[in-house]
């Protein structure tokens, strides 16, 4: 009987220690992201219609194309803050855009210095980075 009473008191004390208001938050800090830049050939000429796509474990997403001046921009919401993202720059139309270029893979890491609009709490804000890419013609390999 005495041991049951001790177990009951320990259980009640344990439950009492768990009470109160909790300020815990669950999940990972999130942010919105943007990368932009220019795609050029080795002579500095713009390369239009290059497919720029974020690649990852789940396939390609956040896809865009460079415009007639070689400029591209892509943005996405809800990524993991200060993460590293991998982008492929792929020539999908061959010689039609002024040359047949080799695909280039670029890793983009966002840091505190890339924060352009702070958020609050688990939402850290908007990060932006400019990534200029030079593609190599396939015949130069």
KOLSEDO-773066 format. One record per residue: residue number from 0; x, y, z of N, C-alpha, C, O in turn. Coordinates in pm, whole numbers, plus 50000, padded with zeros to 5 digits. Layout:
<pts>
<pt NUM; <X; Y; Z>; <X; Y; Z>; <X; Y; Z>; <X; Y; Z>>
...
</pts>
This chain:
<pts>
<pt 0; <50082; 49881; 50000>; <50000; 50000; 50000>; <50087; 50126; 50000>; <50056; 50223; 49931>>
<pt 1; <50194; 50123; 50077>; <50283; 50239; 50085>; <50350; 50267; 49951>; <50367; 50383; 49913>>
<pt 2; <50388; 50162; 49879>; <50453; 50182; 49749>; <50356; 50240; 49646>; <50396; 50318; 49560>>
<pt 3; <50228; 50202; 49656>; <50128; 50258; 49564>; <50107; 50407; 49591>; <50090; 50486; 49499>>
<pt 4; <50108; 50443; 49717>; <50092; 50583; 49754>; <50211; 50665; 49702>; <50192; 50776; 49653>>
<pt 5; <50331; 50612; 49714>; <50451; 50681; 49664>; <50444; 50696; 49512>; <50477; 50802; 49459>>
<pt 6; <50402; 50592; 49441>; <50388; 50599; 49295>; <50284; 50703; 49254>; <50303; 50777; 49158>>
<pt 7; <50173; 50709; 49329>; <50070; 50807; 49299>; <50122; 50950; 49319>; <50096; 51038; 49237>>
<pt 8; <50195; 50972; 49428>; <50252; 51105; 49453>; <50355; 51144; 49347>; <50358; 51259; 49303>>
<pt 9; <50438; 51049; 49306>; <50537; 51078; 49200>; <50467; 51111; 49068>; <50510; 51201; 48996>>
<pt 10; <50361; 51039; 49038>; <50287; 51067; 48915>; <50226; 51206; 48919>; <50233; 51280; 48820>>
<pt 11; <50167; 51242; 49032>; <50107; 51375; 49044>; <50212; 51485; 49037>; <50190; 51588; 48974>>
<pt 12; <50326; 51464; 49100>; <50435; 51563; 49094>; <50487; 51577; 48951>; <50517; 51688; 48907>>
<pt 13; <50498; 51467; 48881>; <50546; 51471; 48742>; <50451; 51546; 48652>; <50494; 51622; 48565>>
<pt 14; <50321; 51526; 48672>; <50222; 51596; 48590>; <50221; 51744; 48623>; <50199; 51827; 48535>>
<pt 15; <50244; 51778; 48749>; <50246; 51919; 48788>; <50364; 51993; 48727>; <50355; 52112; 48699>>
<pt 16; <50473; 51922; 48706>; <50591; 51986; 48648>; <50572; 52013; 48499>; <50643; 52096; 48441>>
<pt 17; <50477; 51946; 48438>; <50454; 51964; 48294>; <50357; 52077; 48264>; <50340; 52111; 48147>>
<pt 18; <50295; 52135; 48362>; <50194; 52238; 48338>; <50256; 52371; 48304>; <50379; 52384; 48299>>
<pt 19; <50174; 52468; 48281>; <50221; 52603; 48252>; <50215; 52633; 48105>; <50188; 52544; 48023>>
<pt 20; <50240; 52756; 48071>; <50235; 52801; 47933>; <50368; 52773; 47864>; <50474; 52804; 47918>>
<pt 21; <50362; 52713; 47747>; <50483; 52678; 47673>; <50504; 52777; 47559>; <50410; 52812; 47488>>
<pt 22; <50626; 52821; 47542>; <50661; 52912; 47433>; <50734; 52840; 47320>; <50790; 52904; 47232>>
<pt 23; <50732; 52707; 47323>; <50801; 52629; 47221>; <50734; 52648; 47085>; <50612; 52655; 47075>>
<pt 24; <50817; 52655; 46982>; <50768; 52657; 46845>; <50826; 52536; 46775>; <50938; 52495; 46805>>
<pt 25; <50752; 52480; 46684>; <50797; 52361; 46614>; <50819; 52395; 46468>; <50751; 52480; 46411>>
<pt 26; <50916; 52327; 46408>; <50944; 52347; 46267>; <51080; 52408; 46246>; <51163; 52410; 46336>>
<pt 27; <51103; 52455; 46126>; <51230; 52515; 46090>; <51206; 52658; 46041>; <51102; 52686; 45982>>
<pt 28; <51300; 52747; 46066>; <51285; 52883; 46013>; <51271; 52880; 45861>; <51342; 52806; 45793>>
<pt 29; <51179; 52959; 45808>; <51153; 52963; 45665>; <51174; 53105; 45614>; <51174; 53202; 45690>>
<pt 30; <51193; 53115; 45482>; <51214; 53246; 45420>; <51171; 53239; 45275>; <51142; 53131; 45223>>
<pt 31; <51166; 53354; 45209>; <51142; 53362; 45066>; <51274; 53396; 44999>; <51359; 53463; 45058>>
<pt 32; <51291; 53350; 44875>; <51420; 53364; 44808>; <51403; 53413; 44665>; <51299; 53395; 44602>>
<pt 33; <51511; 53476; 44616>; <51517; 53521; 44477>; <51662; 53509; 44431>; <51755; 53545; 44503>>
<pt 34; <51679; 53456; 44310>; <51809; 53469; 44245>; <51783; 53532; 44109>; <51679; 53510; 44046>>
<pt 35; <51880; 53609; 44065>; <51870; 53677; 43936>; <52011; 53694; 43883>; <52108; 53681; 43956>>
<pt 36; <52020; 53724; 43755>; <52152; 53745; 43697>; <52147; 53740; 43546>; <52040; 53745; 43485>>
<pt 37; <52265; 53729; 43488>; <52279; 53724; 43343>; <52351; 53598; 43302>; <52441; 53550; 43371>>
<pt 38; <52310; 53545; 43186>; <52375; 53429; 43127>; <52445; 53479; 43001>; <52383; 53537; 42912>>
<pt 39; <52577; 53455; 42995>; <52656; 53501; 42880>; <52745; 53389; 42827>; <52764; 53286; 42891>>
<pt 40; <52800; 53414; 42707>; <52902; 53324; 42652>; <53039; 53378; 42695>; <53045; 53483; 42759>>
<pt 41; <53149; 53310; 42663>; <53281; 53355; 42707>; <53320; 53495; 42659>; <53406; 53558; 42720>>
<pt 42; <53260; 53545; 42550>; <53290; 53679; 42499>; <53202; 53786; 42566>; <53216; 53904; 42535>>
<pt 43; <53112; 53745; 42655>; <53025; 53840; 42723>; <52894; 53868; 42652>; <52817; 53954; 42695>>
<pt 44; <52867; 53794; 42545>; <52741; 53811; 42472>; <52628; 53742; 42549>; <52648; 53633; 42602>>
<pt 45; <52509; 53804; 42555>; <52398; 53741; 42625>; <52354; 53612; 42555>; <52357; 53603; 42432>>
<pt 46; <52313; 53514; 42633>; <52263; 53389; 42578>; <52116; 53375; 42619>; <52086; 53351; 42735>>
<pt 47; <52025; 53390; 42521>; <51883; 53380; 42552>; <51835; 53235; 42562>; <51902; 53142; 42516>>
<pt 48; <51719; 53219; 42621>; <51645; 53092; 42627>; <51720; 52979; 42697>; <51705; 52862; 42661>>
<pt 49; <51802; 53014; 42795>; <51866; 52911; 42877>; <51772; 52876; 42991>; <51721; 52964; 43060>>
<pt 50; <51750; 52748; 43009>; <51662; 52700; 43117>; <51738; 52707; 43249>; <51844; 52646; 43264>>
<pt 51; <51682; 52782; 43345>; <51740; 52794; 43479>; <51643; 52724; 43573>; <51528; 52766; 43587>>
<pt 52; <51689; 52617; 43638>; <51599; 52539; 43723>; <51669; 52497; 43851>; <51784; 52454; 43850>>
<pt 53; <51597; 52512; 43960>; <51648; 52459; 44086>; <51631; 52308; 44080>; <51525; 52258; 44043>>
<pt 54; <51734; 52236; 44117>; <51729; 52091; 44118>; <51748; 52042; 44260>; <51817; 52106; 44340>>
<pt 55; <51688; 51933; 44292>; <51699; 51879; 44427>; <51654; 51735; 44429>; <51638; 51671; 44325>>
<pt 56; <51634; 51685; 44549>; <51595; 51546; 44567>; <51458; 51515; 44507>; <51428; 51399; 44478>>
<pt 57; <51375; 51616; 44489>; <51239; 51594; 44442>; <51221; 51635; 44296>; <51107; 51651; 44252>>
<pt 58; <51328; 51652; 44222>; <51317; 51690; 44082>; <51341; 51838; 44061>; <51390; 51907; 44150>>
<pt 59; <51304; 51887; 43943>; <51325; 52028; 43909>; <51202; 52110; 43946>; <51088; 52068; 43927>>
<pt 60; <51228; 52228; 44000>; <51122; 52324; 44027>; <51183; 52463; 44027>; <51304; 52477; 44017>>
<pt 61; <51100; 52566; 44038>; <51146; 52704; 44028>; <51218; 52728; 43895>; <51329; 52781; 43892>>
<pt 62; <51154; 52688; 43788>; <51216; 52697; 43657>; <51181; 52829; 43589>; <51069; 52879; 43599>>
<pt 63; <51279; 52885; 43518>; <51259; 53004; 43436>; <51353; 52995; 43317>; <51427; 52897; 43303>>
<pt 64; <51352; 53095; 43232>; <51443; 53099; 43116>; <51503; 53238; 43106>; <51442; 53337; 43145>>
<pt 65; <51624; 53243; 43052>; <51687; 53373; 43028>; <51616; 53440; 42910>; <51574; 53374; 42816>>
<pt 66; <51604; 53574; 42918>; <51535; 53648; 42812>; <51631; 53680; 42697>; <51743; 53629; 42694>>
<pt 67; <51587; 53764; 42605>; <51668; 53796; 42486>; <51799; 53867; 42521>; <51891; 53869; 42440>>
<pt 68; <51807; 53927; 42640>; <51929; 53993; 42685>; <52010; 53906; 42781>; <52107; 53954; 42841>>
<pt 69; <51971; 53779; 42795>; <52042; 53686; 42883>; <52004; 53699; 43029>; <52061; 53629; 43113>>
<pt 70; <51908; 53786; 43063>; <51870; 53809; 43202>; <51768; 53704; 43248>; <51680; 53664; 43171>>
<pt 71; <51780; 53661; 43372>; <51682; 53570; 43432>; <51654; 53613; 43575>; <51736; 53680; 43638>>
<pt 72; <51539; 53573; 43625>; <51506; 53591; 43766>; <51409; 53481; 43806>; <51319; 53446; 43729>>
<pt 73; <51425; 53427; 43924>; <51333; 53327; 43977>; <51322; 53348; 44127>; <51418; 53386; 44194>>
<pt 74; <51204; 53323; 44178>; <51182; 53339; 44322>; <51091; 53227; 44371>; <51011; 53171; 44295>>
<pt 75; <51104; 53196; 44499>; <51020; 53095; 44560>; <50998; 53127; 44706>; <51077; 53198; 44769>>
<pt 76; <50889; 53075; 44759>; <50850; 53104; 44897>; <50863; 52979; 44982>; <50843; 52866; 44936>>
<pt 77; <50899; 53001; 45108>; <50896; 52893; 45205>; <51014; 52799; 45203>; <51000; 52684; 45243>>
<pt 78; <51130; 52844; 45158>; <51248; 52759; 45163>; <51313; 52767; 45300>; <51280; 52853; 45381>>
<pt 79; <51406; 52677; 45324>; <51478; 52678; 45451>; <51581; 52790; 45450>; <51660; 52804; 45357>>
<pt 80; <51577; 52870; 45554>; <51663; 52988; 45558>; <51810; 52951; 45558>; <51852; 52851; 45616>>
<pt 81; <51886; 53034; 45491>; <52031; 53019; 45480>; <52072; 52881; 45431>; <52176; 52828; 45472>>
<pt 82; <51992; 52823; 45345>; <52024; 52692; 45289>; <52105; 52705; 45163>; <52128; 52815; 45112>>
<pt 83; <52149; 52591; 45112>; <52220; 52585; 44985>; <52127; 52520; 44884>; <52069; 52415; 44909>>
<pt 84; <52114; 52584; 44769>; <52027; 52536; 44663>; <52112; 52514; 44538>; <52208; 52588; 44514>>
<pt 85; <52076; 52414; 44459>; <52150; 52382; 44337>; <52066; 52420; 44216>; <51948; 52385; 44207>>
<pt 86; <52128; 52493; 44123>; <52061; 52536; 44001>; <52136; 52483; 43879>; <52259; 52481; 43876>>
<pt 87; <52059; 52441; 43779>; <52118; 52401; 43651>; <52086; 52508; 43547>; <51975; 52561; 43543>>
<pt 88; <52184; 52538; 43464>; <52169; 52631; 43352>; <52187; 52546; 43227>; <52299; 52505; 43194>>
<pt 89; <52075; 52519; 43157>; <52076; 52421; 43049>; <52032; 52483; 42917>; <51930; 52552; 42910>>
<pt 90; <52110; 52458; 42814>; <52077; 52499; 42677>; <51985; 52392; 42620>; <52028; 52280; 42596>>
<pt 91; <51859; 52427; 42598>; <51762; 52328; 42550>; <51731; 52341; 42402>; <51660; 52257; 42346>>
<pt 92; <51782; 52446; 42337>; <51750; 52463; 42195>; <51873; 52459; 42105>; <51864; 52492; 41987>>
<pt 93; <51988; 52421; 42159>; <52108; 52403; 42078>; <52153; 52530; 42008>; <52159; 52636; 42071>>
<pt 94; <52183; 52521; 41882>; <52240; 52632; 41805>; <52143; 52747; 41781>; <52186; 52854; 41737>>
<pt 95; <52015; 52731; 41807>; <51917; 52836; 41781>; <51942; 52964; 41860>; <51900; 53071; 41817>>
<pt 96; <52008; 52956; 41975>; <52029; 53076; 42057>; <52171; 53130; 42043>; <52219; 53201; 42132>>
<pt 97; <52237; 53098; 41937>; <52371; 53153; 41914>; <52483; 53059; 41950>; <52599; 53100; 41954>>
<pt 98; <52453; 52936; 41976>; <52555; 52838; 42009>; <52495; 52720; 42082>; <52382; 52726; 42131>>
<pt 99; <52572; 52613; 42089>; <52530; 52493; 42162>; <52615; 52487; 42288>; <52735; 52459; 42280>>
<pt 100; <52555; 52511; 42404>; <52630; 52531; 42528>; <52620; 52412; 42623>; <52519; 52342; 42627>>
<pt 101; <52726; 52391; 42698>; <52734; 52287; 42799>; <52654; 52330; 42922>; <52658; 52446; 42963>>
<pt 102; <52583; 52235; 42980>; <52509; 52263; 43103>; <52605; 52302; 43215>; <52716; 52249; 43225>>
<pt 103; <52561; 52393; 43298>; <52642; 52437; 43412>; <52557; 52421; 43538>; <52441; 52461; 43541>>
<pt 104; <52616; 52363; 43642>; <52551; 52345; 43771>; <52615; 52443; 43869>; <52737; 52452; 43880>>
<pt 105; <52531; 52518; 43941>; <52580; 52619; 44035>; <52511; 52598; 44169>; <52388; 52587; 44175>>
<pt 106; <52589; 52594; 44276>; <52532; 52589; 44410>; <52523; 52731; 44465>; <52620; 52807; 44458>>
<pt 107; <52408; 52766; 44518>; <52383; 52900; 44570>; <52354; 52887; 44720>; <52260; 52820; 44760>>
<pt 108; <52437; 52952; 44801>; <52418; 52952; 44946>; <52378; 53090; 44992>; <52446; 53189; 44963>>
<pt 109; <52267; 53097; 45063>; <52219; 53224; 45116>; <52272; 53244; 45256>; <52270; 53152; 45339>>
<pt 110; <52320; 53365; 45283>; <52375; 53401; 45414>; <52304; 53525; 45466>; <52221; 53583; 45396>>
<pt 111; <52335; 53564; 45587>; <52271; 53682; 45647>; <52287; 53806; 45560>; <52196; 53889; 45554>>
<pt 112; <52400; 53821; 45493>; <52425; 53939; 45410>; <52329; 53947; 45291>; <52313; 54054; 45232>>
<pt 113; <52265; 53836; 45255>; <52173; 53833; 45141>; <52030; 53868; 45180>; <51942; 53871; 45094>>
<pt 114; <52005; 53893; 45308>; <51871; 53929; 45355>; <51838; 54072; 45313>; <51907; 54165; 45352>>
<pt 115; <51731; 54089; 45233>; <51696; 54223; 45185>; <51570; 54277; 45251>; <51542; 54397; 45244>>
<pt 116; <51492; 54188; 45315>; <51370; 54232; 45382>; <51346; 54141; 45503>; <51296; 54030; 45487>>
<pt 117; <51380; 54188; 45624>; <51367; 54104; 45743>; <51222; 54068; 45774>; <51129; 54144; 45747>>
<pt 118; <51204; 53949; 45832>; <51074; 53904; 45878>; <51073; 53903; 46030>; <51147; 53979; 46094>>
<pt 119; <50990; 53819; 46088>; <50988; 53806; 46233>; <50950; 53663; 46270>; <50880; 53595; 46195>>
<pt 120; <50996; 53618; 46386>; <50966; 53483; 46432>; <51029; 53379; 46340>; <51144; 53392; 46299>>
<pt 121; <50951; 53276; 46309>; <51003; 53168; 46223>; <51015; 53213; 46078>; <51089; 53151; 46001>>
<pt 122; <50945; 53319; 46038>; <50960; 53373; 45902>; <51073; 53475; 45906>; <51062; 53579; 45969>>
<pt 123; <51183; 53443; 45837>; <51302; 53527; 45845>; <51304; 53640; 45745>; <51386; 53732; 45759>>
<pt 124; <51218; 53637; 45643>; <51214; 53747; 45547>; <51250; 53702; 45407>; <51230; 53586; 45370>>
<pt 125; <51305; 53797; 45327>; <51336; 53771; 45186>; <51487; 53782; 45165>; <51550; 53880; 45204>>
<pt 126; <51542; 53678; 45103>; <51684; 53676; 45067>; <51695; 53691; 44915>; <51612; 53637; 44841>>
<pt 127; <51796; 53763; 44869>; <51816; 53782; 44726>; <51965; 53772; 44694>; <52050; 53819; 44770>>
<pt 128; <51994; 53712; 44580>; <52133; 53697; 44539>; <52142; 53710; 44387>; <52055; 53660; 44314>>
<pt 129; <52248; 53777; 44338>; <52272; 53789; 44195>; <52380; 53689; 44157>; <52490; 53689; 44213>>
<pt 130; <52348; 53603; 44060>; <52440; 53500; 44013>; <52452; 53515; 43861>; <52360; 53480; 43788>>
<pt 131; <52567; 53566; 43815>; <52594; 53574; 43672>; <52668; 53447; 43631>; <52759; 53401; 43700>>
<pt 132; <52627; 53390; 43516>; <52681; 53262; 43472>; <52734; 53275; 43330>; <52668; 53331; 43243>>
<pt 133; <52853; 53222; 43309>; <52911; 53215; 43174>; <52906; 53069; 43129>; <52958; 52981; 43197>>
<pt 134; <52842; 53044; 43013>; <52834; 52910; 42959>; <52941; 52887; 42854>; <52976; 52978; 42779>>
<pt 135; <52993; 52766; 42849>; <53098; 52729; 42754>; <53036; 52659; 42634>; <52957; 52566; 42652>>
<pt 136; <53070; 52701; 42513>; <53021; 52628; 42395>; <53072; 52484; 42396>; <53185; 52458; 42438>>
<pt 137; <52990; 52390; 42351>; <53027; 52248; 42353>; <53151; 52221; 42268>; <53230; 52133; 42302>>
<pt 138; <53169; 52293; 42161>; <53286; 52269; 42075>; <53418; 52310; 42141>; <53524; 52270; 42094>>
<pt 139; <53412; 52390; 42251>; <53533; 52433; 42322>; <53575; 52333; 42429>; <53676; 52356; 42496>>
<pt 140; <53502; 52225; 42447>; <53536; 52130; 42553>; <53656; 52047; 42518>; <53698; 51962; 42597>>
</pts>
